[in-house]
Structures are given as C-alpha cells and as structure tokens.
Amino acid sequence: MTKETNVEKTKAVLVKEVEQKFRLKKGTLDSLERANKETIVKLLSL
C-alpha cells in the first residue's frame, strides 16, 4: 500500500499556473505571490 499525503500547493506554484493558463510570460505576475491564496485560486477557476 502507498501512503497518501495531502500536499498543498504554494502560492508560487499557483502563480505559475495562472501565468500558464492565461499564456503570460514567466514572471509577469510575480507580485501576485503577495496576494491572498484564495484570490489566486479564484483566478485559476476562471
């Protein structure tokens, strides 16, 4: 059996996902890392 762990994504990883989703250049949203994590998750859900 494999042990399942609950790994939560960091804000940095979430920001990279937003950049990829909206096809932005890498580093465009670096300042977004200071935002609320919930805000970043909402952007990903668009």
URWO-V274272 format. One line per field, one symbol per residue. ss: DSSP state (H for helix, E for strand, - for the rest). phi: phi as a letter, one per 30 degrees, with the letter a starting at -180 (. if undefined). burial: 1 if it has 16 or more other C-alpha atoms within 10 Angstrom, else 0. A space follows every 50 residues. Layout:
ss = ???
phi = ???
burial = ???
This chain:
ss = ----------HHHHHHHHHHH--------HHHHH--HHHHHHHH--
phi = .cdcccccddddddddddeddchcdejdceddddddeddddddddd
burial = 0000000000100111111000000000000110001001000100
